[in-house]
Each structure stands twice: as C-alpha cells, then as structure tokens.
Amino acid sequence: QADRAVGQLVDAPTALLTALAALPGVRDVSPRVVISGLLTTSESNAPVMLQGVDIAHEKLLGDPASKLSEGAMPKPGEGGKLGHPVALGAGLIEELGVALGDRVVLTATRADGEVGRALFLVAGVLKTGNRDLDRTLAYTNLEGARAAIGLGPTQVHQIGLVADVDVTSVALAQATQGALSAWDAAQKPAKSPTPVDREVLTWQQAMPELVGFIEIDDAFNYIFLVVLFVIVAFAIANSFLMVVMERVREFGLLSALGLTGRRIAGVLLMETAMLTAVSVVVGFALGFSGHLALQHFGIDLAELYNINLDMAGVNMSDMIIRSELRPHKWLTATTLVAGLVMTSAVYPAWRASRMAPAEAMRFYD
C-alpha cells in the first residue's frame, strides 16, 4: 500500500476468490490490476491510472458503468492482438484527441521491471463529474491489464471485498487474514518455509485521508452543537426571566397567601418541567416526520449546490444524504436538552423566590 510497486502481486486463482466470497458477511469479491502509465496517440500523451477489473464484480465497489456516457465498458475476454478495450475519462478523451474506436498506446513498467507498451482500443467514455478524476481515470478488463504489464493468468494487485452493512471492517479483515493463511497452508509444500506477504487493509487503513475528513466533520459537528446549546441556554434563561418579571404581582400574591420562597420556586420549576415534557413530544413528532421524509427522498448535495464533490480521491458526486434515527443518540440529546432547560430555569426561579410580598404587590403601581 505504501509504494504500490507494479511487481507486488497477489496470486488469486478462482478457488481463492471463491473461498473469500464464502466468508460470512462478504457480498462480493473483485480482483483488480492497477497500472500507472502514459497513454500516447499520434497527437498527444497524458498520464493515466488504468484499472483492470471484472466489471460484473466491480459494481458494488464503485460501479464505473454508472459513469459511462458513451460506448460500452470492457467486458471479460474481449480483445486480442489488435488491442484490448478501454474506457477513458472524458478529460483524457479531450486531452488525447481521440474518439470511440481509436487506438491508444499505454507505456508502463512491467512486472519484471522493464518498460513495455500495449495497444488499446477506446470503447467507452466516462464522466464522473470530477474534472481531475476524468483526466486520469481509465478502465479495462483483467485480461488487457495483465497482458499490458506481463502478469500471469491469475495475478492481480488487489482484491476488493464488499461487506454487508452489519459487518465491521475490522472483523472482516481478521476473517480474511485467517482465510488467506489457511489457503497458503493448504497450497504451500510442507518443505517450503517462505511466508506469503499480503496486506489485509480495512477501508480506514486504505484511505486515511477520507478518515481524516470524517473526523474533522465530526469535530465541527460537536463544536456546532456546543455553540447551539449555549445559545439555547441563554435564550431559555432570558425567556423564563421575562416570565418571572411579568408575573411579579402573581408571585407577590402567592407569597402574601403564605407560600414560602421555596414553594414559589418549586411552582415555577414544575411549570418548566411540564413545558419541557410537552415540547419534547411535539419536537419528536416534528423531527420524526422530517426523518421519515429525508429517509425516503434524501438530499442530493451535488444537484443542490451544482458542484463536484470529491474527498480523498473518492468521487461523491452521486452521494445522496439520508436520515438515520439512532435511539441512543436521540435519548442522549433529549436528556441534554431537558437538563439544559431545567438548569436555565433555576436562576429565574431563584429570583421569584427572593421577592418581598409588599414590593411585589406594588410592582405595577
């Protein structure tokens, strides 16, 4: 993962891929060949990140076919001596000055360390919505990528695993490592002590930049919530203080009738508790309605702001934000807000309890 050298390979025969696909919680397995090289035509040249994939298994990982604007995605087994099919980003198509059916030459370092060239035929045009990505992105089938850099019929650079939503990436990584170790033990001759060095990475380890973006987003959310709660606390305290000032004569009359300052404060706090309970119910009803609407329709940020979204190389132009209700978070937030409201009412209640009956009765005179 650190240097991504072209010669660091994983031998992934069909039996191994089948064994990985059979792991609990695995939805699909997608082998990949990744090549950094230079695409050349008679008019121009441009750097490219060519990925050799099996398009049928790549759908759950990224589904490049959904970004296809013209032509078709390379299918397994297509191509031969006259060239393998390749789908290029729209930026690459424009920079190279090619069209569907034209030939391009890939120059890249082969697995043996030598520089090699391979012929490809433009079969499709990809538009991801990200200009920088469209200028470097390219897809071909596994056969074309292997032939371009001289790999064996089962060698790949990466094997991507897609997990069910209820499976953690750490648990799946551990299960995958165990399956690979068992596979190596079964395939390796007893007299061969050479270990097989493979990295099994969670998506957090493979994309630390994206993890950083998520952590920054979470930090800003917590800062926003703290500021919001402080504003709410001052607003509520001010509102209750105004209520106390508007009911001075009422509190003075209650005091004259024999209620102690403690009981007057208790009356105000009881009113606060009842208002809080009603507000929580009404707020949950409104919030739950909004949650159901967002869960069903979602918010398309790219369309809303008319921008291209990209984080750590992950294209999010088609990302739709949907609401998810987590009971423990709702209970925590509700408890915090209720506690905040009751705390904000303490000072106004204390002010009400300190009023002298005679002065309170003359307040509006």
C-alpha beads as a LAMMPS data file, in Angstrom:
LAMMPS data file: protein, C-alpha beads

365 atoms
364 bonds

1 atom types
1 bond types

-500.0 500.0 xlo xhi
-500.0 500.0 ylo yhi
-500.0 500.0 zlo zhi

Masses

1 110.0

Atoms # bond

1 1 1 0.000 0.000 0.000
2 1 1 2.890 2.379 0.729
3 1 1 4.758 2.256 -2.607
4 1 1 2.278 0.348 -4.827
5 1 1 5.061 -1.170 -6.898
6 1 1 3.838 -2.877 -10.051
7 1 1 5.737 -6.069 -9.145
8 1 1 3.965 -6.588 -5.810
9 1 1 1.349 -9.136 -6.788
10 1 1 -1.230 -11.448 -5.315
11 1 1 -1.803 -14.818 -6.941
12 1 1 -5.588 -15.095 -6.876
13 1 1 -6.883 -18.187 -8.630
14 1 1 -10.618 -18.728 -8.908
15 1 1 -10.615 -21.129 -5.946
16 1 1 -9.160 -18.461 -3.630
17 1 1 -11.670 -15.847 -4.790
18 1 1 -14.457 -18.360 -4.182
19 1 1 -13.139 -19.045 -0.672
20 1 1 -13.034 -15.305 0.125
21 1 1 -16.534 -14.803 -1.275
22 1 1 -17.765 -17.551 1.057
23 1 1 -16.641 -15.684 4.189
24 1 1 -19.534 -14.636 6.462
25 1 1 -20.698 -11.115 5.686
26 1 1 -18.983 -10.845 2.264
27 1 1 -21.314 -9.694 -0.514
28 1 1 -18.842 -9.806 -3.392
29 1 1 -15.154 -10.055 -4.271
30 1 1 -13.473 -8.002 -7.001
31 1 1 -9.876 -8.604 -8.206
32 1 1 -8.010 -5.593 -9.596
33 1 1 -4.890 -4.768 -11.572
34 1 1 -3.724 -1.161 -11.126
35 1 1 -1.285 0.418 -13.615
36 1 1 0.231 3.892 -13.565
37 1 1 1.485 4.785 -17.033
38 1 1 1.362 7.097 -20.009
39 1 1 -1.232 6.993 -22.780
40 1 1 0.034 8.099 -26.168
41 1 1 -1.545 8.936 -29.524
42 1 1 -0.149 10.496 -32.667
43 1 1 -1.275 13.900 -31.390
44 1 1 -0.662 13.915 -27.650
45 1 1 0.067 11.963 -24.484
46 1 1 -1.270 12.025 -20.910
47 1 1 -0.681 10.215 -17.602
48 1 1 -3.256 7.597 -16.702
49 1 1 -4.322 5.398 -13.805
50 1 1 -5.539 2.285 -15.589
51 1 1 -7.570 -0.230 -13.602
52 1 1 -8.147 -3.739 -14.848
53 1 1 -11.382 -5.064 -13.356
54 1 1 -14.124 -7.579 -13.825
55 1 1 -16.993 -5.160 -14.386
56 1 1 -19.576 -7.635 -13.086
57 1 1 -17.869 -7.744 -9.663
58 1 1 -16.854 -4.076 -9.573
59 1 1 -20.436 -2.793 -9.337
60 1 1 -20.680 -2.930 -5.557
61 1 1 -17.255 -1.319 -5.075
62 1 1 -17.696 1.634 -7.408
63 1 1 -19.779 0.700 -10.451
64 1 1 -17.802 2.559 -13.132
65 1 1 -20.513 1.610 -15.648
66 1 1 -22.814 4.151 -13.974
67 1 1 -20.439 6.929 -15.146
68 1 1 -20.492 5.745 -18.763
69 1 1 -21.686 8.497 -21.131
70 1 1 -20.820 6.865 -24.482
71 1 1 -19.869 3.431 -25.764
72 1 1 -19.583 0.391 -23.514
73 1 1 -17.480 -0.871 -20.624
74 1 1 -14.814 -3.511 -21.414
75 1 1 -16.175 -6.994 -20.842
76 1 1 -14.196 -10.036 -19.670
77 1 1 -12.457 -11.855 -22.508
78 1 1 -12.709 -9.032 -25.041
79 1 1 -9.638 -8.000 -27.026
80 1 1 -6.633 -9.694 -28.548
81 1 1 -3.514 -8.921 -30.544
82 1 1 -5.105 -5.867 -32.145
83 1 1 -5.747 -4.321 -28.733
84 1 1 -7.912 -4.644 -25.647
85 1 1 -10.904 -2.370 -24.994
86 1 1 -10.522 0.565 -22.632
87 1 1 -12.960 3.128 -21.218
88 1 1 -11.362 6.545 -20.723
89 1 1 -12.381 9.563 -18.686
90 1 1 -13.883 12.440 -20.669
91 1 1 -10.897 14.632 -19.776
92 1 1 -8.494 12.042 -21.156
93 1 1 -10.536 11.736 -24.346
94 1 1 -10.341 15.506 -24.859
95 1 1 -6.648 15.769 -23.999
96 1 1 -5.628 12.894 -26.261
97 1 1 -7.935 13.970 -29.082
98 1 1 -9.419 10.515 -29.623
99 1 1 -12.910 9.111 -30.166
100 1 1 -14.646 5.757 -29.860
101 1 1 -12.812 3.093 -31.872
102 1 1 -9.461 4.928 -31.928
103 1 1 -6.242 3.280 -30.768
104 1 1 -4.098 4.460 -27.863
105 1 1 -0.754 3.115 -26.663
106 1 1 -0.019 2.528 -22.984
107 1 1 3.581 2.836 -21.833
108 1 1 4.153 1.415 -18.350
109 1 1 6.619 -0.511 -16.211
110 1 1 6.064 -4.246 -16.483
111 1 1 6.120 -6.647 -13.559
112 1 1 9.662 -7.717 -14.484
113 1 1 10.891 -4.114 -14.210
114 1 1 11.189 -3.462 -17.941
115 1 1 9.271 -0.729 -19.760
116 1 1 6.606 -2.124 -22.068
117 1 1 3.934 -0.886 -24.462
118 1 1 0.443 -2.166 -25.086
119 1 1 -2.247 -1.283 -27.610
120 1 1 -5.810 -0.451 -26.508
121 1 1 -8.999 0.436 -28.356
122 1 1 -11.227 3.198 -26.965
123 1 1 -14.548 1.504 -26.188
124 1 1 -16.242 3.936 -23.813
125 1 1 -16.235 7.450 -22.337
126 1 1 -16.594 8.025 -18.594
127 1 1 -17.916 11.192 -16.943
128 1 1 -17.602 11.101 -13.160
129 1 1 -18.384 14.782 -12.610
130 1 1 -14.891 15.355 -11.216
131 1 1 -12.665 17.124 -13.737
132 1 1 -9.353 15.983 -12.233
133 1 1 -10.520 12.367 -11.999
134 1 1 -11.799 12.385 -15.576
135 1 1 -8.311 13.384 -16.763
136 1 1 -6.593 10.285 -15.317
137 1 1 -9.245 7.571 -14.990
138 1 1 -9.347 4.525 -17.276
139 1 1 -10.801 1.000 -17.075
140 1 1 -10.056 -2.158 -18.996
141 1 1 -10.722 -5.840 -18.393
142 1 1 -8.380 -8.027 -16.363
143 1 1 -7.011 -9.760 -19.448
144 1 1 -5.976 -6.461 -21.030
145 1 1 -4.325 -5.142 -17.864
146 1 1 -2.437 -8.397 -17.272
147 1 1 -1.213 -8.515 -20.843
148 1 1 -0.065 -4.878 -20.698
149 1 1 2.415 -5.476 -17.865
150 1 1 3.154 -9.170 -18.340
151 1 1 1.220 -10.749 -15.465
152 1 1 0.230 -14.360 -15.130
153 1 1 -3.354 -15.519 -15.767
154 1 1 -4.349 -15.271 -12.074
155 1 1 -2.111 -12.467 -10.772
156 1 1 -3.613 -9.200 -9.513
157 1 1 -2.553 -6.245 -7.389
158 1 1 -5.629 -6.004 -5.187
159 1 1 -8.669 -7.987 -4.125
160 1 1 -11.560 -5.825 -3.002
161 1 1 -14.150 -7.225 -0.600
162 1 1 -17.582 -5.678 -0.098
163 1 1 -19.190 -6.403 3.269
164 1 1 -22.771 -6.359 4.497
165 1 1 -23.733 -3.275 6.484
166 1 1 -23.839 -5.214 9.760
167 1 1 -20.231 -6.465 9.432
168 1 1 -17.406 -4.282 10.761
169 1 1 -14.387 -3.758 8.522
170 1 1 -12.009 -4.858 11.316
171 1 1 -13.819 -8.167 11.824
172 1 1 -13.874 -8.812 8.082
173 1 1 -10.148 -8.015 7.795
174 1 1 -9.363 -10.536 10.536
175 1 1 -11.540 -13.193 8.905
176 1 1 -9.887 -12.509 5.543
177 1 1 -6.417 -12.813 7.030
178 1 1 -7.384 -16.143 8.557
179 1 1 -8.778 -17.405 5.256
180 1 1 -5.617 -16.379 3.393
181 1 1 -3.383 -18.060 5.975
182 1 1 -5.434 -21.256 5.711
183 1 1 -5.240 -21.089 1.919
184 1 1 -1.467 -20.629 1.990
185 1 1 -1.048 -23.535 4.398
186 1 1 -3.108 -25.793 2.149
187 1 1 -1.316 -24.799 -1.066
188 1 1 2.294 -24.472 0.117
189 1 1 4.546 -27.540 0.054
190 1 1 5.486 -28.723 3.520
191 1 1 9.228 -28.141 2.892
192 1 1 8.762 -24.529 1.706
193 1 1 9.013 -22.169 4.686
194 1 1 8.729 -18.960 2.639
195 1 1 5.847 -16.887 4.036
196 1 1 3.402 -15.124 1.736
197 1 1 3.395 -11.410 2.495
198 1 1 -0.011 -9.828 1.957
199 1 1 -1.634 -6.744 3.427
200 1 1 -5.244 -7.041 4.535
201 1 1 -6.488 -3.480 4.958
202 1 1 -9.771 -2.064 6.163
203 1 1 -11.116 0.859 4.168
204 1 1 -9.970 3.131 7.009
205 1 1 -6.383 1.932 6.526
206 1 1 -6.576 2.043 2.741
207 1 1 -7.997 5.611 2.687
208 1 1 -6.653 7.501 5.740
209 1 1 -7.383 10.855 4.068
210 1 1 -11.100 10.030 3.997
211 1 1 -10.955 9.040 7.676
212 1 1 -9.380 12.433 8.387
213 1 1 -12.218 14.222 6.594
214 1 1 -14.775 12.265 8.633
215 1 1 -13.014 13.084 11.920
216 1 1 -12.860 16.787 11.028
217 1 1 -16.549 16.729 10.120
218 1 1 -17.425 15.071 13.446
219 1 1 -15.336 17.614 15.372
220 1 1 -17.077 20.535 13.679
221 1 1 -20.462 18.925 14.402
222 1 1 -19.663 18.717 18.120
223 1 1 -18.404 22.318 18.166
224 1 1 -21.581 23.421 16.405
225 1 1 -23.719 21.536 18.936
226 1 1 -21.891 23.099 21.904
227 1 1 -22.368 26.606 20.475
228 1 1 -26.025 25.820 19.720
229 1 1 -26.646 24.541 23.253
230 1 1 -25.058 27.652 24.789
231 1 1 -27.276 29.891 22.657
232 1 1 -30.334 27.835 23.620
233 1 1 -29.418 28.050 27.306
234 1 1 -29.179 31.854 27.245
235 1 1 -32.382 32.159 25.200
236 1 1 -34.331 29.937 27.606
237 1 1 -32.945 31.656 30.691
238 1 1 -33.884 35.038 29.228
239 1 1 -37.398 33.823 28.365
240 1 1 -38.029 32.455 31.858
241 1 1 -36.610 35.590 33.456
242 1 1 -39.055 37.673 31.414
243 1 1 -41.868 35.368 32.557
244 1 1 -40.882 35.982 36.176
245 1 1 -40.773 39.750 35.671
246 1 1 -44.212 39.700 34.037
247 1 1 -45.704 37.720 36.952
248 1 1 -44.240 39.671 39.841
249 1 1 -47.652 40.608 41.270
250 1 1 -48.784 36.968 40.960
251 1 1 -45.774 35.713 42.901
252 1 1 -46.235 38.503 45.445
253 1 1 -49.862 37.467 45.969
254 1 1 -48.854 33.806 46.417
255 1 1 -46.232 34.877 48.927
256 1 1 -48.789 37.009 50.787
257 1 1 -51.110 33.990 50.957
258 1 1 -48.429 32.062 52.773
259 1 1 -46.360 30.290 50.138
260 1 1 -42.688 30.212 51.003
261 1 1 -39.991 31.241 48.538
262 1 1 -39.026 27.593 48.126
263 1 1 -42.564 26.601 47.126
264 1 1 -42.846 29.506 44.687
265 1 1 -39.586 28.390 43.066
266 1 1 -40.978 24.846 43.018
267 1 1 -44.109 26.035 41.193
268 1 1 -42.002 27.710 38.515
269 1 1 -39.773 24.650 38.122
270 1 1 -42.836 22.395 37.892
271 1 1 -44.234 24.567 35.116
272 1 1 -40.854 24.329 33.391
273 1 1 -40.886 20.522 33.662
274 1 1 -44.390 20.324 32.166
275 1 1 -43.461 22.648 29.296
276 1 1 -40.310 20.597 28.689
277 1 1 -42.282 17.340 28.507
278 1 1 -44.801 18.801 26.048
279 1 1 -42.001 20.348 23.969
280 1 1 -40.107 17.032 23.805
281 1 1 -43.211 15.238 22.500
282 1 1 -44.001 17.928 19.921
283 1 1 -40.331 18.216 18.914
284 1 1 -40.022 14.456 18.452
285 1 1 -43.169 14.374 16.305
286 1 1 -41.833 17.142 14.053
287 1 1 -38.313 15.697 13.986
288 1 1 -39.520 12.158 13.271
289 1 1 -41.639 13.448 10.379
290 1 1 -38.585 15.177 8.941
291 1 1 -36.556 11.998 9.466
292 1 1 -39.081 9.906 7.514
293 1 1 -39.073 12.416 4.645
294 1 1 -35.252 12.558 4.461
295 1 1 -35.003 8.790 4.767
296 1 1 -37.290 8.341 1.784
297 1 1 -36.300 11.218 -0.520
298 1 1 -32.799 12.159 0.684
299 1 1 -30.795 15.273 -0.218
300 1 1 -28.715 15.286 -3.403
301 1 1 -25.935 17.703 -2.413
302 1 1 -24.274 17.743 -5.835
303 1 1 -27.522 18.761 -7.529
304 1 1 -28.460 21.186 -4.746
305 1 1 -25.194 23.133 -4.900
306 1 1 -24.333 22.296 -8.540
307 1 1 -20.763 21.308 -7.599
308 1 1 -18.477 18.299 -7.925
309 1 1 -17.811 16.569 -4.617
310 1 1 -14.561 14.719 -4.098
311 1 1 -12.977 13.549 -0.840
312 1 1 -9.590 11.840 -0.668
313 1 1 -9.959 10.643 -4.249
314 1 1 -13.445 9.215 -3.643
315 1 1 -15.989 10.716 -6.006
316 1 1 -19.191 11.658 -4.188
317 1 1 -20.990 13.444 -6.990
318 1 1 -23.866 10.973 -6.783
319 1 1 -23.970 10.960 -2.980
320 1 1 -27.474 11.336 -1.545
321 1 1 -27.692 12.111 2.175
322 1 1 -30.402 10.218 4.014
323 1 1 -31.541 10.435 7.616
324 1 1 -30.886 7.637 10.107
325 1 1 -32.502 7.544 13.550
326 1 1 -30.328 6.125 16.323
327 1 1 -32.327 5.730 19.560
328 1 1 -29.347 6.135 21.916
329 1 1 -28.329 9.420 20.279
330 1 1 -31.898 10.696 20.393
331 1 1 -32.188 9.794 24.090
332 1 1 -28.842 11.454 24.860
333 1 1 -29.757 14.656 23.014
334 1 1 -33.235 14.751 24.582
335 1 1 -31.803 14.301 28.066
336 1 1 -29.226 17.036 27.475
337 1 1 -31.829 19.484 26.157
338 1 1 -34.252 18.729 29.012
339 1 1 -31.474 19.155 31.564
340 1 1 -30.409 22.381 29.864
341 1 1 -33.947 23.764 30.043
342 1 1 -34.334 22.883 33.729
343 1 1 -30.930 24.364 34.540
344 1 1 -31.785 27.550 32.655
345 1 1 -34.929 27.947 34.784
346 1 1 -33.047 27.759 38.099
347 1 1 -31.952 31.425 38.196
348 1 1 -35.416 32.832 37.299
349 1 1 -36.943 30.552 39.961
350 1 1 -34.426 31.800 42.495
351 1 1 -35.309 35.408 41.609
352 1 1 -39.003 34.635 42.107
353 1 1 -38.329 33.060 45.499
354 1 1 -36.490 36.182 46.733
355 1 1 -39.304 38.672 46.095
356 1 1 -40.740 40.531 49.081
357 1 1 -44.611 40.376 49.101
358 1 1 -45.138 44.105 49.733
359 1 1 -42.755 45.203 46.970
360 1 1 -44.151 42.646 44.560
361 1 1 -47.740 43.802 45.098
362 1 1 -46.729 47.415 44.279
363 1 1 -44.677 46.413 41.204
364 1 1 -47.125 47.866 38.606
365 1 1 -48.126 50.940 40.710

Bonds

1 1 1 2
2 1 2 3
3 1 3 4
4 1 4 5
5 1 5 6
6 1 6 7
7 1 7 8
8 1 8 9
9 1 9 10
10 1 10 11
11 1 11 12
12 1 12 13
13 1 13 14
14 1 14 15
15 1 15 16
16 1 16 17
17 1 17 18
18 1 18 19
19 1 19 20
20 1 20 21
21 1 21 22
22 1 22 23
23 1 23 24
24 1 24 25
25 1 25 26
26 1 26 27
27 1 27 28
28 1 28 29
29 1 29 30
30 1 30 31
31 1 31 32
32 1 32 33
33 1 33 34
34 1 34 35
35 1 35 36
36 1 36 37
37 1 37 38
38 1 38 39
39 1 39 40
40 1 40 41
41 1 41 42
42 1 42 43
43 1 43 44
44 1 44 45
45 1 45 46
46 1 46 47
47 1 47 48
48 1 48 49
49 1 49 50
50 1 50 51
51 1 51 52
52 1 52 53
53 1 53 54
54 1 54 55
55 1 55 56
56 1 56 57
57 1 57 58
58 1 58 59
59 1 59 60
60 1 60 61
61 1 61 62
62 1 62 63
63 1 63 64
64 1 64 65
65 1 65 66
66 1 66 67
67 1 67 68
68 1 68 69
69 1 69 70
70 1 70 71
71 1 71 72
72 1 72 73
73 1 73 74
74 1 74 75
75 1 75 76
76 1 76 77
77 1 77 78
78 1 78 79
79 1 79 80
80 1 80 81
81 1 81 82
82 1 82 83
83 1 83 84
84 1 84 85
85 1 85 86
86 1 86 87
87 1 87 88
88 1 88 89
89 1 89 90
90 1 90 91
91 1 91 92
92 1 92 93
93 1 93 94
94 1 94 95
95 1 95 96
96 1 96 97
97 1 97 98
98 1 98 99
99 1 99 100
100 1 100 101
101 1 101 102
102 1 102 103
103 1 103 104
104 1 104 105
105 1 105 106
106 1 106 107
107 1 107 108
108 1 108 109
109 1 109 110
110 1 110 111
111 1 111 112
112 1 112 113
113 1 113 114
114 1 114 115
115 1 115 116
116 1 116 117
117 1 117 118
118 1 118 119
119 1 119 120
120 1 120 121
121 1 121 122
122 1 122 123
123 1 123 124
124 1 124 125
125 1 125 126
126 1 126 127
127 1 127 128
128 1 128 129
129 1 129 130
130 1 130 131
131 1 131 132
132 1 132 133
133 1 133 134
134 1 134 135
135 1 135 136
136 1 136 137
137 1 137 138
138 1 138 139
139 1 139 140
140 1 140 141
141 1 141 142
142 1 142 143
143 1 143 144
144 1 144 145
145 1 145 146
146 1 146 147
147 1 147 148
148 1 148 149
149 1 149 150
150 1 150 151
151 1 151 152
152 1 152 153
153 1 153 154
154 1 154 155
155 1 155 156
156 1 156 157
157 1 157 158
158 1 158 159
159 1 159 160
160 1 160 161
161 1 161 162
162 1 162 163
163 1 163 164
164 1 164 165
165 1 165 166
166 1 166 167
167 1 167 168
168 1 168 169
169 1 169 170
170 1 170 171
171 1 171 172
172 1 172 173
173 1 173 174
174 1 174 175
175 1 175 176
176 1 176 177
177 1 177 178
178 1 178 179
179 1 179 180
180 1 180 181
181 1 181 182
182 1 182 183
183 1 183 184
184 1 184 185
185 1 185 186
186 1 186 187
187 1 187 188
188 1 188 189
189 1 189 190
190 1 190 191
191 1 191 192
192 1 192 193
193 1 193 194
194 1 194 195
195 1 195 196
196 1 196 197
197 1 197 198
198 1 198 199
199 1 199 200
200 1 200 201
201 1 201 202
202 1 202 203
203 1 203 204
204 1 204 205
205 1 205 206
206 1 206 207
207 1 207 208
208 1 208 209
209 1 209 210
210 1 210 211
211 1 211 212
212 1 212 213
213 1 213 214
214 1 214 215
215 1 215 216
216 1 216 217
217 1 217 218
218 1 218 219
219 1 219 220
220 1 220 221
221 1 221 222
222 1 222 223
223 1 223 224
224 1 224 225
225 1 225 226
226 1 226 227
227 1 227 228
228 1 228 229
229 1 229 230
230 1 230 231
231 1 231 232
232 1 232 233
233 1 233 234
234 1 234 235
235 1 235 236
236 1 236 237
237 1 237 238
238 1 238 239
239 1 239 240
240 1 240 241
241 1 241 242
242 1 242 243
243 1 243 244
244 1 244 245
245 1 245 246
246 1 246 247
247 1 247 248
248 1 248 249
249 1 249 250
250 1 250 251
251 1 251 252
252 1 252 253
253 1 253 254
254 1 254 255
255 1 255 256
256 1 256 257
257 1 257 258
258 1 258 259
259 1 259 260
260 1 260 261
261 1 261 262
262 1 262 263
263 1 263 264
264 1 264 265
265 1 265 266
266 1 266 267
267 1 267 268
268 1 268 269
269 1 269 270
270 1 270 271
271 1 271 272
272 1 272 273
273 1 273 274
274 1 274 275
275 1 275 276
276 1 276 277
277 1 277 278
278 1 278 279
279 1 279 280
280 1 280 281
281 1 281 282
282 1 282 283
283 1 283 284
284 1 284 285
285 1 285 286
286 1 286 287
287 1 287 288
288 1 288 289
289 1 289 290
290 1 290 291
291 1 291 292
292 1 292 293
293 1 293 294
294 1 294 295
295 1 295 296
296 1 296 297
297 1 297 298
298 1 298 299
299 1 299 300
300 1 300 301
301 1 301 302
302 1 302 303
303 1 303 304
304 1 304 305
305 1 305 306
306 1 306 307
307 1 307 308
308 1 308 309
309 1 309 310
310 1 310 311
311 1 311 312
312 1 312 313
313 1 313 314
314 1 314 315
315 1 315 316
316 1 316 317
317 1 317 318
318 1 318 319
319 1 319 320
320 1 320 321
321 1 321 322
322 1 322 323
323 1 323 324
324 1 324 325
325 1 325 326
326 1 326 327
327 1 327 328
328 1 328 329
329 1 329 330
330 1 330 331
331 1 331 332
332 1 332 333
333 1 333 334
334 1 334 335
335 1 335 336
336 1 336 337
337 1 337 338
338 1 338 339
339 1 339 340
340 1 340 341
341 1 341 342
342 1 342 343
343 1 343 344
344 1 344 345
345 1 345 346
346 1 346 347
347 1 347 348
348 1 348 349
349 1 349 350
350 1 350 351
351 1 351 352
352 1 352 353
353 1 353 354
354 1 354 355
355 1 355 356
356 1 356 357
357 1 357 358
358 1 358 359
359 1 359 360
360 1 360 361
361 1 361 362
362 1 362 363
363 1 363 364
364 1 364 365
